[in-house]
Amino acid sequence: MSHDRIGPDIRNSVFVHVLHVLLLGGTIVYAWQAISAFTRKPTRVLDGIRKAVYAAWLVVLFLLITKLNPVPYLSAAGVIAALLLVLKLWDRMTAPAERKDLLGR
């Protein structure tokens, strides 16, 4: 019941419209970066995959907040979140080791 009274006001607020614009704009930017990473010479495949996963994450977030029944998109959100964790773990494993000097700089 309270969802009927609160929902329409929240869905039509300026904050939500700004959030939608930011999510869609971020999706467009990440998709453009992914396409340019795949078409650039030399091709940067890992960077393109990373940008495509970021774009997919923003699309799923957009779908989760805009659809009345977001349950079908939860499995996609879980898969993409797992991919984001794998990419973060890959970055940690392949990052160069921190070098500490004697003076602590």
N, CA and C of each residue as an Amber inpcrd file, in Angstrom:
protein
   315
   0.7970000  -1.1860000   0.0000000   0.0000000   0.0000000   0.0000000
   0.8460000   1.2580000   0.0000000   1.8210000   1.2930000   0.8630000
   2.6560000   2.4950000   0.9350000   3.4630000   2.6880000  -0.3510000
   3.6980000   1.5610000  -1.0790000   4.4220000   1.6830000  -2.3440000
   3.6160000   2.4910000  -3.3570000   2.2990000   2.3520000  -3.3140000
   1.4510000   3.1080000  -4.2320000   1.4970000   4.5960000  -3.9340000
   1.6000000   4.9420000  -2.6810000   1.6250000   6.3600000  -2.3080000
   3.0060000   6.9760000  -2.5130000   4.0620000   6.2100000  -2.2500000
   5.4090000   6.7620000  -2.3310000   6.0070000   6.5810000  -3.7190000
   5.7470000   5.4590000  -4.3630000   6.3760000   5.1070000  -5.6360000
   6.2780000   6.1370000  -6.7350000   5.0710000   6.5980000  -7.0910000
   4.9710000   7.5480000  -8.2110000   5.7320000   8.8450000  -7.9640000
   5.7440000   9.3230000  -6.7320000   6.4720000  10.5630000  -6.4440000
   7.9660000  10.3660000  -6.6120000   8.4730000   9.2250000  -6.1850000
   9.9040000   8.9610000  -6.3010000  10.2780000   8.7390000  -7.7630000
   9.4560000   7.9970000  -8.5010000   9.7800000   7.6960000  -9.8920000
   9.7460000   8.9340000 -10.7780000   9.0100000   9.9450000 -10.4090000
   8.9230000  11.1540000 -11.2230000   9.7430000  12.3020000 -10.6630000
  10.6140000  12.0400000  -9.7230000  11.4070000  13.1110000  -9.1300000
  12.5730000  13.4960000 -10.0360000  13.0790000  14.6740000  -9.8100000
  14.2150000  15.1690000 -10.5880000  15.4500000  14.3180000 -10.3210000
  15.6300000  13.8780000  -9.0820000  16.7750000  13.0410000  -8.7330000
  16.8150000  11.7690000  -9.5700000  15.6660000  11.1340000  -9.7310000
  15.6220000   9.8860000 -10.4940000  15.8920000  10.1550000 -11.9680000
  15.3850000  11.2470000 -12.4810000  15.6590000  11.5740000 -13.8820000
  17.1440000  11.8670000 -14.1020000  17.7540000  12.5420000 -13.1600000
  19.1990000  12.8030000 -13.2540000  19.9640000  11.4920000 -13.1680000
  19.5420000  10.6000000 -12.2920000  20.1800000   9.2870000 -12.1720000
  20.0560000   8.5080000 -13.4780000  18.8980000   8.5510000 -14.1150000
  18.7080000   7.8630000 -15.3950000  19.6330000   8.4260000 -16.4580000
  19.7320000   9.7420000 -16.5170000  20.6080000  10.3760000 -17.5090000
  22.0600000   9.9920000 -17.2600000  22.4780000   9.9650000 -15.9930000
  23.8600000   9.6000000 -15.6790000  24.1470000   8.1420000 -16.0410000
  23.2080000   7.2510000 -15.7480000  23.4160000   5.8390000 -16.0870000
  23.4650000   5.6310000 -17.5980000  22.5520000   6.2530000 -18.3220000
  22.5560000   6.1100000 -19.7830000  23.7750000   6.7780000 -20.4010000
  24.1570000   7.9420000 -19.8870000  25.3580000   8.6130000 -20.3910000
  26.6140000   7.8060000 -20.1260000  26.7100000   7.2270000 -18.9340000
  27.8580000   6.3790000 -18.6170000  27.9130000   5.1450000 -19.4920000
  26.7450000   4.5950000 -19.7970000  26.6790000   3.4350000 -20.6910000
  27.1890000   3.7920000 -22.0710000  26.7720000   4.9300000 -22.5750000
  27.2170000   5.3680000 -23.9020000  28.7230000   5.5940000 -23.9130000
  29.2520000   6.2190000 -22.8770000  30.6900000   6.4850000 -22.8170000
  31.4860000   5.1860000 -22.7440000  31.0710000   4.2630000 -21.8670000
  31.7910000   2.9920000 -21.7580000  31.6820000   2.1650000 -23.0320000
  30.5090000   2.1900000 -23.6750000  30.3660000   1.4560000 -24.9340000
  31.2750000   2.0470000 -26.0040000  31.3580000   3.3610000 -26.0630000
  32.2460000   4.0130000 -27.0360000  33.7090000   3.6570000 -26.7530000
  34.1000000   3.6650000 -25.4960000  35.4680000   3.2990000 -25.1400000
  35.7570000   1.8420000 -25.4650000  34.7870000   0.9680000 -25.2770000
  34.9810000  -0.4510000 -25.6070000  35.1450000  -0.6250000 -27.1100000
  34.3070000   0.0360000 -27.8860000  34.4170000  -0.0660000 -29.3400000
  35.7460000   0.4830000 -29.8230000  36.1710000   1.6120000 -29.2600000
  37.4510000   2.1810000 -29.6920000  38.6270000   1.3160000 -29.2580000
  38.5100000   0.6260000 -28.1180000  39.5960000  -0.2670000 -27.6920000
  39.7010000  -1.4700000 -28.6110000  38.5570000  -1.9690000 -29.1120000
  38.5870000  -3.1160000 -30.0180000  39.0320000  -2.7370000 -31.4210000
  38.7880000  -1.5020000 -31.8440000  39.1170000  -1.1040000 -33.2160000
  40.4530000  -0.3840000 -33.3290000  41.0520000  -0.0340000 -32.2190000
  42.3310000   0.6800000 -32.2200000  43.4540000  -0.2620000 -32.6360000
  44.4710000   0.2930000 -33.2150000  45.6790000  -0.4730000 -33.5420000
  46.7980000  -0.0130000 -32.6320000  47.4350000  -0.8090000 -31.8410000
  47.1630000  -2.2230000 -31.6000000  45.8900000  -2.3880000 -30.7700000
  45.2200000  -3.4850000 -30.9970000  43.9630000  -3.7740000 -30.3180000
  44.2120000  -4.0340000 -28.8370000  43.3920000  -3.4360000 -28.0020000
  43.5010000  -3.6170000 -26.5570000  42.2800000  -4.3990000 -26.0830000
  42.3620000  -5.7170000 -26.2110000  41.2140000  -6.5840000 -25.9770000
  40.7740000  -6.5630000 -24.5210000  41.7090000  -6.6820000 -23.5910000
  41.3410000  -6.7260000 -22.1790000  40.6900000  -5.4140000 -21.7490000
  41.2110000  -4.3080000 -22.2360000  40.6120000  -3.0150000 -21.9130000
  39.2180000  -2.9020000 -22.5200000  39.0320000  -3.4060000 -23.7260000
  37.7170000  -3.3920000 -24.3570000  36.7110000  -4.2510000 -23.6110000
  37.1510000  -5.4240000 -23.1460000  36.2670000  -6.3000000 -22.3770000
  35.8820000  -5.6370000 -21.0610000  36.8520000  -5.0090000 -20.4120000
  36.5860000  -4.3240000 -19.1410000  35.5570000  -3.2100000 -19.3350000
  35.7170000  -2.4080000 -20.3680000  34.7750000  -1.3110000 -20.6300000
  33.3970000  -1.8500000 -20.9940000  33.3380000  -2.9630000 -21.7190000
  32.0510000  -3.5600000 -22.0740000  31.3400000  -4.0910000 -20.8210000
  32.0860000  -4.6600000 -19.8880000  31.4890000  -5.1420000 -18.6390000
  30.9770000  -3.9630000 -17.8140000  31.7240000  -2.8690000 -17.7700000
  31.2540000  -1.6710000 -17.0630000  29.9640000  -1.1400000 -17.6860000
  29.8970000  -1.1120000 -19.0160000  28.6800000  -0.6540000 -19.6980000
  27.5140000  -1.5830000 -19.3870000  27.7600000  -2.8850000 -19.3790000
  26.6970000  -3.8400000 -19.0630000  26.2140000  -3.6600000 -17.6310000
  27.1310000  -3.3560000 -16.7210000  26.7480000  -3.1300000 -15.3300000
  25.8210000  -1.9170000 -15.2160000  26.1440000  -0.8500000 -15.9260000
  25.2870000   0.3350000 -15.8740000  23.9180000   0.0650000 -16.5000000
  23.8740000  -0.7390000 -17.5570000  22.5940000  -1.0930000 -18.1720000
  21.7450000  -1.9010000 -17.1970000  22.3530000  -2.8570000 -16.5100000
  21.5990000  -3.6770000 -15.5600000  21.1130000  -2.8260000 -14.3910000
  21.9360000  -1.9020000 -13.9140000  21.4800000  -1.0050000 -12.8490000
  20.3000000  -0.1670000 -13.3150000  20.3720000   0.3190000 -14.5540000
  19.2670000   1.0890000 -15.1150000  17.9940000   0.2470000 -15.1620000
  18.1130000  -0.9910000 -15.6050000  16.9450000  -1.8670000 -15.6800000
  16.3950000  -2.2080000 -14.2940000  17.2860000  -2.3820000 -13.3310000
  16.8440000  -2.7120000 -11.9780000  16.0460000  -1.5790000 -11.3440000
  16.4120000  -0.3380000 -11.6380000  15.6990000   0.7650000 -10.9900000
  14.5110000   1.2610000 -11.8060000  14.4210000   0.9090000 -13.0830000
  13.3220000   1.4290000 -13.8840000  12.1810000   0.4430000 -14.0730000
  12.4180000  -0.8330000 -13.9900000  11.3770000  -1.8280000 -14.2160000
  10.5610000  -2.0490000 -12.9440000   9.2720000  -2.2650000 -13.1210000
   8.4180000  -2.5440000 -11.9700000   8.7310000  -3.9000000 -11.3630000
   9.1520000  -4.8620000 -12.1910000   9.5200000  -6.1970000 -11.7150000
  10.9950000  -6.4290000 -12.0560000  11.9110000  -6.0710000 -11.1600000
  13.3420000  -6.1990000 -11.4730000  13.9040000  -7.6050000 -11.2670000
  13.0910000  -8.5520000 -10.8100000  13.5710000  -9.8990000 -10.4910000
  14.2430000 -10.5870000 -11.6800000  13.7260000 -10.4870000 -12.9240000
  14.4070000 -11.1710000 -14.0350000  15.8270000 -10.6660000 -14.2950000
  16.1320000  -9.4650000 -13.8550000  17.4500000  -8.8890000 -14.1180000
  18.4490000  -9.1520000 -12.9960000  17.9980000  -9.7560000 -11.9100000
  18.9000000 -10.0100000 -10.7840000  19.9750000 -11.0310000 -11.1230000
  19.6550000 -12.0320000 -11.9260000  20.6710000 -13.0230000 -12.2920000
  21.7350000 -12.3820000 -13.1800000  21.3240000 -11.5150000 -14.0940000
  22.3050000 -10.8080000 -14.9230000  23.1670000  -9.8950000 -14.0620000
  22.5570000  -9.2530000 -13.0810000  23.3300000  -8.3940000 -12.1700000
  24.3460000  -9.2110000 -11.3880000  23.9670000 -10.4050000 -10.9580000
  24.8940000 -11.2700000 -10.2260000  26.0630000 -11.7120000 -11.0910000
  25.7790000 -12.0710000 -12.3380000  26.8550000 -12.4970000 -13.2540000
  27.8060000 -11.3450000 -13.5290000  27.2700000 -10.1740000 -13.7770000
  28.1220000  -9.0250000 -14.0860000  28.9150000  -8.5970000 -12.8550000
  28.3070000  -8.6740000 -11.6720000  29.0420000  -8.3590000 -10.4450000
  30.1880000  -9.3450000 -10.2370000  29.9570000 -10.6240000 -10.5490000
  31.0360000 -11.6140000 -10.4500000  32.1450000 -11.3020000 -11.4460000
  31.7850000 -10.8880000 -12.6550000  32.8020000 -10.4960000 -13.6430000
  33.6000000  -9.2980000 -13.1700000  32.9350000  -8.3340000 -12.5490000
  33.6460000  -7.1730000 -12.0140000  34.6330000  -7.5760000 -10.9240000
  34.2250000  -8.5310000 -10.0810000  35.1390000  -9.0220000  -9.0430000
  36.3270000  -9.7570000  -9.6470000  36.0840000 -10.5370000 -10.7020000
  37.1810000 -11.2510000 -11.3750000  38.1420000 -10.2500000 -11.9990000
  37.6120000  -9.2050000 -12.6230000  38.4880000  -8.1820000 -13.2130000
  39.3080000  -7.4670000 -12.1430000  38.6950000  -7.1890000 -10.9890000
  39.4140000  -6.5320000  -9.8970000  40.5130000  -7.4450000  -9.3570000
  40.1950000  -8.7310000  -9.2320000  41.1990000  -9.6970000  -8.7660000
  42.3320000  -9.8210000  -9.7780000  41.9960000  -9.8290000 -11.0590000
  43.0120000  -9.8860000 -12.1120000  43.9330000  -8.6610000 -12.0410000
  43.3660000  -7.4890000 -11.8090000  44.1760000  -6.2760000 -11.6850000
  45.1230000  -6.3620000 -10.4920000  44.6260000  -6.8970000  -9.3950000
  45.4790000  -7.0280000  -8.2020000  46.6190000  -8.0170000  -8.4210000
  46.3230000  -9.1120000  -9.1340000  47.3400000 -10.1430000  -9.3400000
  48.3920000  -9.7020000 -10.3500000  48.0040000  -8.9220000 -11.3430000
  48.9410000  -8.5370000 -12.3980000  49.5670000  -7.1750000 -12.1750000
  49.2150000  -6.4880000 -11.1040000  49.7910000  -5.1740000 -10.8260000
  51.2510000  -5.3340000 -10.4310000  52.0790000  -4.3770000 -10.8190000
  53.4790000  -4.4530000 -10.3990000  53.5950000  -4.3180000  -8.8830000
  54.5660000  -5.0070000  -8.3380000  54.7650000  -4.9790000  -6.8910000
  55.1970000  -3.5920000  -6.4470000  54.7350000  -3.2170000  -5.2630000
  55.1410000  -1.9290000  -4.7160000  56.5850000  -2.0050000  -4.2770000
  57.3380000  -1.0150000  -4.6780000  58.7540000  -0.9870000  -4.3240000
  58.9440000   0.0390000  -3.2300000  59.4930000  -0.3990000  -2.1150000
  59.7110000   0.5160000  -0.9990000  61.1990000   0.8200000  -0.9060000
  61.4870000   2.0890000  -0.9280000  62.8760000   2.5290000  -0.7850000
  63.2470000   2.5410000   0.6840000  64.5390000   2.7010000   0.9180000
  65.0100000   2.7480000   2.2940000  64.5010000   3.9770000   3.0410000
  64.2570000   5.0600000   2.3090000  63.8060000   6.2830000   2.9500000
  62.2860000   6.3160000   3.1350000  61.5810000   5.3380000   2.6420000
  60.1450000   5.2540000   2.8480000  59.3150000   6.0690000   1.8760000
  59.8690000   6.4210000   0.7400000  59.1090000   7.1830000  -0.2620000
  58.3780000   6.2870000  -1.1710000
